[in-house]
């Protein structure tokens, strides 16, 4: 089982078996990760899968439909 940090893990990948494909090397390394590092890898993979960084903020703002055009009125009265 791998006991290092993510930097050490990346060094292990670079030193991996040259006969294995990169995909196979990654899968083998992931299989040996402890749960705390596995969570970090899963979070990283999720971040790679996002297509639009604005997706996280869409719909979080509420207000009148003319807020962009008349923001001074709403802020200063």
N, C-alpha and C positions, 0 to 999 in steps of 0.2 A: 504494500500500500504506500502511496506517495505521501510524504509528511512535510514537504516544503511549501513555499508560497507560490503565487502565480508566476513570478519572474523565474524561479527555479524550474517550474513546470515548463515554461517556454524553452529554457535551455535544454531540458530533457528531450523535447520534441526535435530540436535541431540536431541532437546527437543520436536520434533514433535509427532503427534498422533501415538501411537504404533499400532493401528488397521489399519492404512494406510500402504501400501507397501512403500518401500523406493522410488520407481519410482514415485508413486502418490504424495508423499511428495515433491519431487524435482519439479515435474510439477506444483504443487500448489504454491510453493515458486517462481518459475520462472514467473508465471502469475502475481504475485504482484510486480515484480521488476520495478523500473524506467528505462527509456531508457538507461541511462549511464551505469548502472550495467548490464543490459541485453546485451549490446555490449561486456562487459568484459566476461560475461558467454559464449556468442557466440564465442568469440576469443579463450577462453579456450577449448571449445568443439572442435573447429577446430584443435587446437594443439594436442588434444588426438587422433584425427582421422588420423593424419599423421603416415604412417607406416615406413618411412625411413627419418631420419633427413638430409641425404645427398641430398634428392630430391630438396631441395631449392637451392643448389649450382650447380647442374648438368646443364651444358651448359652455365654457366656464364663466363667461361674463353675462350678466343680466342687466337689463336696463331698457330705456325707451329705444324704439327703432331709429330715431334720429340722433342718437347720442354722439356719433362721430361728427356729424355736421354742426351740432349745436352744443358741444361739450362746454364751451365757456358759459353759456346760459345756465347749465345745470351745476357747474362748479361755483361760479361767482354770483349767480342770481340774476 
